[in-house]
C-alpha cells in the first residue's frame, strides 16, 4: 500500500514556464525539508560545488529566498 503524504509549500515560485522551483515539507515533520528545482548537470559546476556521489545540486531562482532582491 502506498504511503500518503501531505506536502506543504514553504516557498514557491511558478513564474517560469512549467518550472515551479520550491521549498517543501511534509506536514507533521519538522525535518527534513525538500528543494525542488532544475537538476544541475554541468560537470564543472558540480565539481566546483564538490557534490559527492548520492547527492544532487538543484538550482532555484535567487528570488525564492530573497524576494526583495537582497
C-alpha positions in Angstrom: 0.0 0.0 0.0 1.4 3.4 -1.0 2.0 5.9 1.8 0.3 9.2 1.6 2.0 12.5 2.3 0.5 15.9 2.8 3.1 18.2 1.1 3.2 21.8 2.0 5.0 24.5 0.1 7.1 26.8 2.3 8.3 28.9 -0.6 7.4 28.6 -4.2 7.6 30.4 -7.5 5.8 29.3 -10.6 6.5 32.3 -12.8 8.7 30.4 -15.3 7.3 28.2 -18.0 6.2 25.0 -16.4 9.1 25.2 -13.9 8.0 25.6 -10.3 11.0 25.8 -8.0 10.0 25.4 -4.4 11.0 24.6 -0.8 8.6 22.0 0.5 8.0 19.9 3.6 5.8 17.1 4.8 3.1 18.3 7.2 3.8 17.0 10.7 7.5 16.5 10.1 10.0 19.2 11.2 12.9 17.7 9.3 14.0 17.4 6.5 12.8 20.0 4.0 13.0 19.4 0.3 14.2 21.7 -2.5 12.6 21.3 -5.9 14.4 22.9 -8.8 16.2 22.2 -12.0 18.9 19.5 -11.6 22.4 20.8 -12.3 24.2 18.6 -14.8 27.2 20.8 -15.7 30.3 18.7 -14.7 32.4 21.8 -14.0 29.8 23.3 -11.8 29.2 20.1 -9.9 33.0 19.8 -9.3 33.1 23.5 -8.1 30.4 22.7 -5.6 32.1 19.5 -4.6 28.8 17.5 -4.9 29.5 14.0 -3.5 28.1 10.8 -5.0 24.5 10.2 -4.0 23.7 13.9 -3.8 22.3 16.3 -6.4 22.6 20.0 -6.9 19.4 21.9 -7.8 19.2 25.5 -9.0 16.4 27.8 -8.0 15.9 31.5 -8.6 17.5 33.7 -6.0 14.2 35.5 -5.6 12.8 32.3 -3.9 14.9 33.1 -0.9 15.4 36.8 -1.4 12.2 38.2 -2.8 13.3 41.8 -2.1 16.5 41.4 -4.2 18.8 41.1 -1.2 
